[in-house]
Amino acid sequence: MPFFESRWFYASPVNATERHLGRTLRAMYEALPTPPPSEQLCTLLRKLDHAVAAADPTP
């Protein structure tokens, strides 16, 4: 990979490798399935929503 440098952007083989690894890892993590939230978490969030709604005096 050629060396490139400007006022706005500095790229060296090391930086290019790090960017490539970063893009690859990001793509791998985004491809992982996201499990749905547990029922316990959903229950807690519902309780929080109800508590906030009950405490809010505006209709």
PLY file of the C-alpha trace (Angstrom):
ply
format ascii 1.0
element vertex 59
property float x
property float y
property float z
element edge 58
property int vertex1
property int vertex2
end_header
0.00 0.00 0.00
1.48 3.37 -0.94
2.20 6.01 1.64
-0.20 8.96 1.50
-0.14 12.13 3.55
-2.04 15.39 3.44
-3.08 18.09 5.84
-6.43 16.40 6.38
-5.61 12.74 6.19
-2.61 10.66 7.18
-2.47 7.08 6.01
0.35 4.64 6.43
0.36 0.87 6.02
-0.15 0.52 9.78
-3.16 2.86 9.80
-4.61 1.15 6.74
-4.28 -2.24 8.46
-5.95 -0.93 11.60
-8.81 0.57 9.58
-9.25 -2.68 7.67
-9.34 -4.70 10.89
-11.78 -2.21 12.42
-14.12 -2.43 9.41
-13.91 -6.23 9.39
-14.59 -6.57 13.13
-17.46 -4.07 12.95
-19.05 -6.06 10.11
-18.62 -9.31 12.05
-20.22 -7.89 15.20
-23.11 -6.36 13.23
-23.76 -9.76 11.64
-24.20 -11.44 15.04
-27.83 -12.13 15.91
-29.21 -9.91 18.64
-31.22 -11.88 21.17
-34.54 -10.36 22.22
-34.61 -8.75 25.66
-35.54 -11.05 28.51
-39.07 -11.03 29.89
-37.68 -9.77 33.21
-36.19 -6.71 31.49
-39.44 -6.06 29.61
-41.38 -6.23 32.87
-39.01 -3.78 34.53
-39.30 -1.37 31.61
-43.11 -1.56 31.70
-43.06 -0.79 35.43
-40.75 2.14 34.82
-43.00 3.48 32.06
-46.05 3.23 34.34
-44.22 4.92 37.22
-43.06 7.79 35.01
-46.54 8.20 33.51
-48.10 8.24 37.00
-45.61 10.84 38.25
-46.11 13.16 35.26
-48.86 15.70 36.06
-49.42 16.73 32.42
-52.12 14.84 30.51
0 1
1 2
2 3
3 4
4 5
5 6
6 7
7 8
8 9
9 10
10 11
11 12
12 13
13 14
14 15
15 16
16 17
17 18
18 19
19 20
20 21
21 22
22 23
23 24
24 25
25 26
26 27
27 28
28 29
29 30
30 31
31 32
32 33
33 34
34 35
35 36
36 37
37 38
38 39
39 40
40 41
41 42
42 43
43 44
44 45
45 46
46 47
47 48
48 49
49 50
50 51
51 52
52 53
53 54
54 55
55 56
56 57
57 58
